[in-house]
Every structure is written in C-alpha cells, then in structure tokens.
Amino acid sequence: MNWTDSLEVAIALSEAHPDTDPRSLAFTELYNMVLALPGFSGDPRRSGERILEAIQQAWIDELD
C-alpha cells in the first residue's frame, strides 16, 4: 500500500481500528496510524494534507 491507495488504506484502517471514528482524528494521528499499518510502504515524506483528507474521507465513506 502507498499514500495514493486511499481506499485500500481506509479499509485497512477500518479493520485495524474498528472502534475509531475517523471524523475525530487529527491529521497527525491519522498519519501515524497509516504508517503503522502492516503492508504500508509509502514514503513518510510523501504525505500531505490533501492525501490525508482523501484517506479520511474514504474511511468515513466505508463506515456509511
């Protein structure tokens, strides 16, 4: 997985953190959660607000 795989990352986050509401996360928390995912190989320096927003929105969409 990489930063641009927002749906795949969102699904993995949803599975890894089923009791977490993605709407309540600060981007710093989300960033750290993504980096901690097994199989995530994205460069930590390649993330940004736009990418984190896309991941957060995909996670929210997965819950709905």
Protein Blocks (a to p, Z undefined) as FASTA:
>chain_A
ZZklmmlmmmmmmmmmmmbcfklpcfklmmmmmmmpghiacdfklgcfklmmmmmmmmmm
mmZZ
